[in-house]
Amino acid sequence: MMEMFVVYERPRDYPDRFVLRRWSIGGNKMEADRDWFYLGDTLKEVREKVPPHCVCIRRHTNDEPQIVEVWI
């Protein structure tokens, strides 16, 4: 099982916040961890909650527009 952390800016469920969500990847599926997320007022604030061993990957052009970046 692999984890990734996705930074969102103003997603539909939190339109005035930045959100960091943990996703689990493995077994031919990918799902958000409903119990692990962090809300912040700034991008800097949520980036500080990304685990230190992670590496940032820029968003893909096909990603949802709310996605700022992905950390693996």
C-alpha positions, 0 to 999 in steps of 0.5 A: 500500500502506498500513500499520497497527500493531495493539496486542494484549494477551495474544494466543494466541501470546504469552499473557503479553505485549503485541504490536505487529504491522504490517499491510499493506493494499492490493489488496483484502487485509490481512495481518500482516507475519510479520517485523515485530512487537514484544513488550513487557511493558507497553502503554507499552513497545509504544506507544513502538515505534509510528512517530511519524507514526501516529494512534491509533484506538480498537478497534472493538466487533467487533474481537477482544478481544485488540486494544487499539488500532490505529495508522494 
